[in-house]
């Protein structure tokens, strides 16, 4: 590493800059920091650990190939989450009609076909609703609810205040609840 500092001591923006300059260790540190949240997010979206793992792997490949296009280098986590969401959606579209037994959500029991259809329809509706709400609300909702980020992390990644994060999150939750209620 050219800086002489351990990768774990550097901020995301510095790691992105080093990665753009060809430093593999910097990208490895970014992966170590953000892959767990990416995995949780992809698992939530796909309801399948196998699909989630594939989505995260594809997201990391895309990130590696396109990292020089990242404009706000402090917002690398939200950028990675957006890539993960796209890859998870791609996985769901390509999903085979049946899932492996280890991917079943309820250990020891099998959902009925009606339950599977209901879960799938609910997830599809949530994805539609998320596409309909303003992007600034969607971004903070995804980072908080799916990425499990705290308000301070979201504020830092998005370049906004924590109060703005709280406001956008409240509006997002209200919009999602309203639109999902209309669907039911």
N, C-alpha and C positions, 0 to 999 in steps of 0.2 A: 504494500500500500504506500503510495507516494507521500502521504501526509505525515507518516511516522506515528500516527495515532491508531489505536486499535479500532476496528470498524464499529464495535459496540459503543464507543464513546462519541461517535459522530452523529449528527442529525441526519434526517432523511434527505434534505436538500444536498448536503455534502456527499452523501452516498450516491445519490442520483448523478451528481456531477462526475464523481469518480467512475461510476458505471459507464456513463457516456464516453468517458476517456478510455474505456477498455479494462477497467479494474474488476475482475471477476469476484474478488473477495468482497467488494462493496455490494455487488448484487446479491451475493450469498447472504450478507447481513440483512438486506432488505427482505429477502425471502424468509429468513428466520424471524424477523419482526412481524411480518404481515400475513404469512401463509396460514397461521392458525385461525385468524379472523376470516380470511378468504374461505377456508374450509368450512367453518361454521355457517357462513353465508350460503355457500353453494349447497351444503347439506340441507339447509332450511328450504332453499328454493326447489331442489330436486327431490327431496325426501328419499334419497338414495346415496349411501356412502360411496358406492362404486361410481355413480354418475358425478358426484361431487368431486371425488379425487381426480377424475378425468377433466372436469371443468377447471379445477385449480391448476392442473398441469398445463392445460392449453392456455389458460390466462397468463401463467408465468412465462411461457414461451412467447406469447404475444407481447408481454411487457418487455422482455429482454430484447425483442426485435424492434420495438417502437419507442423505447424509453427516451430517445432523443427528442421525440415530439411532445413530451410532457412540458407544458408551459410553466405551471406553478409547481415547482419542485418540492415545496413544503406540503403539497396536497397529494403526495404519492399514494397514501393509503386509500383515499377516496377514488383515485384513478384506478388503482388495482381492484377495488370493489366493483367499479363499473365494468371493467373488463371481465371480472369473474361472473357478474350477472349475465352479461351477453353470452359467455361460454356455457353457463348453466342452462340458459334458455335453449341454446343450441343442443345441449345434451338431452333436454326434455323432449325436444322435437324429434330427435333421432332415437329416443328410447324404444326399446322393444316392447311389445304388448305385455310381456310378463317380466317380472323382476326376479332376480335370484332370491332364494329363501333368506339369505343373510341380510337382505335389504328390507325385509318386512319391518314395519315400525313397531308393532306390538309383539314382543317376544312370546312365543308359545301359542299364539292364536293367529288365525288368518282372517283378514278383513273380508267381509262379504263383497261381492261384485258391486252392490249398491253403495257400500261405504267407499270403495275405491273410486267409483265414479263421482261421488259427492266430494271427496277430497280433491280429486283432480279438477273438478269444476270450480271449487272454491279457490284453489291456487290459480287457475287460469283467470278467474274474475279479479283476484287481488292483483295479478300482473297487469290486467287491463286498467284497473283503478290507478295503480301506480304510474302507468303511462299517461293518465289523464290529469293528474294533479301537477301543479307547477314544479318545474325541475328543482328549484331551490328547496321546496318542501320535501320532494322525493329524496333528494340527496341526504338531508339530515335524518329523515325517517329511516332510510336504509342503513346509514352508518350507526344509528342508535339501536334500532330494533333488530337488525340482522347482524351488523358488524360488532355489536356490543361495545361500542365506543362511548366514553363518557362525554359530557358537554364540553369540557376543556379540550379534549382531543378533537372533537368535531369542529369547534371554533377555530382551533389552530389550523386544521387541515383545510377548512373552507375559507379562512381569512376573514372571519366575522366574529362578533362578540358572543359570549355565552348567552346573553339576554336575547340576541337575535336567534341563536340556535333554539332556545326554549320557545320563542314565539313561532318560529317556522315549524317546529316539531308539534306544537299544540294545534296549529292550523292543519298540518298534515294528518294528524290523528283524527281530527274532527271531519275532514274531508273523506278520509278512508272509511271511517265508521258510517258516515252518511251514505256514501256510495255503495258500500257493502250491504248496508241495511236495505237500500232500495232494491238491490239484486235479489235478496232473499224474499 
